[in-house]
Amino acid sequence: MRHSIFISLMSVFLTLFALTAASAGGNLQVTDVWSRATPPTAKVGAAYFKVENSNSATDMLVGVASPIAERVEMHTHMMMDGMMMMHQLESVEVPANGTLEFKPGGNHIMLIGLEHTLLEGERFPLTLKFKNAGNVELIVTVRGLGG
């Protein structure tokens, strides 16, 4: 009984932390922060989110970090010689009064060298580093393999 109460309280705390962290970027709001569960032998995963910029100036997402992976990189998909390929991004513009979306099939965060399998329902920290807004600390929720 105590264990389930503790789990419930931790879930509420993490949700409140994620909501607070999402607004920590000043005029940037980060929402829909999620990742897919990974198969047991996978050493890579991906994370997704949406950034809304209510500022009249652009910002740049210049880096990402998470303690659950050896490397964390921003990637996109591009057609090269008739094949869809991933390409690493050094930075991504967050348009003034606009939205930047990281989603399956588009821009995404690669988690390379995962410490462990990502399980549905798990949560982990992710830091977004913006040129103007600074660091925004997020909590990523892992969804099922189907996303």
N, C-alpha and C positions, 0 to 999 in steps of 0.2 A: 504494500500500500504506500509506504513512504517513498519507495523507489518511483512509482508512477506519479506521485505528487511532485517529486524532485524533477522528473523528466518534463512534466507539464510546465513547471515554473521556469525551467531552463529554456524551453521552447518559447515561452512568452518573452523572456529576457532577450533571447537571440533575435526574435522578430522585432522587438522595440529597438534593439541595437542596430539592426539592418535598416529600419526606417529612419533612425536618427542619422546613421552614416550616409544614407542616400542623399540627405540634404546638406551634408557637410561641405560640398563644393561650391557654396555661395549660390550663384545663379545656375548651377548645374544640378539637375535632378537625375539620379541613376535609379532605374526601375527594372523590373522583370529580370532579376539577376539569377541565373540558373546554369546548371551543368547536367549532362547525361550521366547515368550510371555507366560503369565500364565493365567489360568482361573480366573474369578473374586474372587473366594473364596480361592484360593491357598495361602498358607503361606510359601511355599518353591519354589525355582527355581534352575536353574543350569546355569553355565557359562562354556565356552569352549574356547580353544586357542591352539596355537602351539608355542613352544619355540625351536629356532635353536641356537645351541651353536657352534660358530666357533673357540672356544678356544681349546687348546690341553689338558686341564684339565677338569675334571667333575665339576659340581656345583650341589647344592641341593636346591630344592624348599622346604623351611621349614615352610612357612606360607602364609596365604592369609587374606585379610580384605576388607570390603566394608561397607560404612555407610548405605546402604539400607536394611541391614539384622541384626538381633540380633546376629547371629553366621554365620561364613563363614568357611567351612571345605573342605578339599580335600578328595575325595572318589574314590573308584574303585568298579567294579563289580566282584564277585567271585562266583563260584559254591560251595554250601555247602549242603550236603545231597540231591543232585539232584535238588536243587532250586537255582536260581540266587539271590544273596544277595548283598547289598551294604556294603562296609567295609571302615571305616575311615582310612586315611593315615596320618602319622605324618610328613613324608617327602617323596619326590620323586626325584630320581637322574636325572639330565640332563646330558646325556653322552657327553664326549669330542668329538668334531667334529661330533655331532649327533643331533637328534631331539627328543623332548618329546612332545607328543600330548595329549591334554585333549579333548575328543570327546564323543558324545553319545554312550553308551554301553561300555565305557572304563573309564579311569580316567576322573573325572569331578569335578567342584567346586560346592558344595551345598550351596545355600543361604537359611538359615533357619531363620524363623521369619521375613519374608519380611514386610517392612513398608507399601507397597502398591502393587497392581497388576502390573506386568511388561507388558507394552503395546508396541506393534510393533512400531518401529521407535524411541522409547525412548533410552536414553543413560545414563549410570551411571558409577561411578568410581569403580575400583578394583585395589588393591595393591597386587603385588606378592612379597614375601620376600625370597630372595635367600641368601644362606650361604656366598658365595663369592661376587656376583655381587651387593648385597644389595637390596634395595627396587626398584621396577619398577612400576610406576603409569600408569594405563591403563584406557581407556574409552571403556566400553562394549556397543555394539549396540544390541538392542533387535530385533530379527527377529520374523516372524509370528509363530503361534502355530505349524505349520508343520515343522518349522525350515528351 
